[in-house]
Amino acid sequence: MRLKLIGCEVLYRELCDAVARSPHQVDIEFLPKGIHDLGGEPMMKEIQARVDAVPPGTYDAILLGYGLCGMGLHGLAARHTPLVLPRAHDCIALLLGSRTRYEEHFQNYPGTYYRSTGWIERGKDIQQIAQNRTGLGLSLEALVAKYGEDNGHYLYEELTRYRNTYNRMAFIETGLEADNRFEEEARWQAAEQGWRFEKIQGDLGWLRQLVRGEWRENGFLMVQPGERIRATWKDDIIRAEDIRSRATV
Amino acid sequence: MPEFEKLHQAVLDGDQKAARSLTEAMLAEGVAPLDMITKAMVPAMDEVGRRFECEEYFVPELLLSARAMKASMELLRPLLTASGAQPAGRVVIGTVKGDLHDIGKNLVASMLEGGGFEVVDLGADVAPEKFIEAVKQSGAQIVALSALLTVTMPSMRTTIDALNQAGIRNQVKVMVGGAPVTSQFATEIGADGYSENASAAVQLARKLMAGSQA
C-alpha cells in the first residue's frame, strides 16, 4: 500500500521508527505540537486543511498519528481517501500501547504529568501563544513585571496551584532515546516542581500497527469518504458518522 | 455617580485595593450595597466578560477582576445578608470524579460570585455522592460540572444519573463546561446547559435561574 501519515510532532521519533519498519511506502507529514493548544474545533480545522491538501487518487489511506486529543479530531472528515486513526484519547495512551494500560495508569496514578522525547524536545516556541492567553508557565518575575507586585504575586499563586494537584512525573521510555538527556530533563522538571519521578516503559505496538496496516476494529477506526470522526464518550472513544447527518459539535 | 464609575473602573482594572477602599468610602457615605452591586459590580463583570469574549482580556485579567470584585463583595455580602437580600442563585460547583484540573472551574466560580451568585465550591475530583450531599445541604438551584479531559467527560453523565437516582434531578439545573465539552455532549447526557467559557457561564446561570422560577 501507499500511505500518507499526518501526525503530531510530539510523536516524531516514534512515528519515524514505525515508518522505517513498515512494509508499506509511507509519506510522513508532521504538524506542530502547538495546534494541540488550540484544542477542539480550531485544532480540527488545522488538521482538516492538511487532509484536504492531500492529492486525490494517490494513497490507499491517510493515517492520523493522533488520538481524540481533547476533541481536536472531532468532526474531521474524509474527502476522497479513507482516514485511519487509533481509538485513543491522546498521545499518552498511544505511547503506553493500549487503552487498557492507559486507563490503569490514569486510575492508579492520578496526578501524574507525562513526559516523552517529543514532549521534551518539540514545540517549545509554540507554548508562548498559550502562555499569553492563560498566563500558565509564566515566571513570577514576568507576572510582576506585567501586572505589578501585588497582582503579579496573586496570579503566580493562582496559576501555579495546579502543581499541588500533581505529585508524580512519569517519563515514558520507548527505547528510541539516543541518550539519557530526555530522562535527565524529565527528572530535572520533576525536581523543580517537587514531584516524584518515575520511569515507565512505553509500548510502540499500537503506533506500529497503524503504520503496518494492521487495523483491527478494536484498536482503530476507518473513516470512509463522506464520513467524519465523531466522539462517542464511550469505551470505543470514536466512531464514523455520515457527513450529511445534522449533528456537528 | 462618579463613585460608581470609579468602582466599575477598579474592577475592570483588577485593582483590588481601590475596589475595597472605594467600597468602604461609599458605604460610609450611605450608598446602598445593592446599588453598588447593580450599578457597578455586575456591569463591570459583564464588561470583563465582553472583553474576554473579544480577546482583549485573557485569563490573568479575568482572575484579577474577579479578585477586585471579591474584595468589594466581602464588605457588601454581610450587609446584604443582614438585610435579607437573596443571592442571584446558589450554585454547587466542582470538577467531576477523576479530573484534577480546576483552573477553569475556579474561574467560573469567581465569575459566578461576581455575577451575584452564592457558590459552594466542592473542589476537584468530586464524586457524584458529594454533589448530591451538597445540593441537599445547600438547597442549591444549580449544579455546575467541569472536566478538562475526554477521559473524564463520562463522569459528567454518571453524576447526572446519580442526581436522578437520588431523586433530586428535578430540583436543580445542571450546567457543564470545560475545554473538550460541547453543547451536543451536554444535550446527550441530559444537562440543562453548556457554556463555552467563564463569562458565558454567568449568562447561562442567569438564564437557568429565570427558567427554574418560571
Interface residues (C-beta under 8 A of the other chain):
Chain A: G39 G40 L68 G70 M71 H74 H89 D90 E103 F106 Q107 P110 G111 N132 R133 T134 G135 L136 L143 K146 Y147 D150 N151 Y154 L155 E158 L159 R161 Y162 T165 Y166 A231 W233 K234 I237 A247 T248 V249
Chain B: G14 Q16 K17 F58 V59 P60 L63 L64 R67 G98 L100 H101 D102 I103 N106 A124 D125 L148 L149 T150 V151 M153 P154 R157 A179 P180 T182 S183 Q184 F185 E188 I189
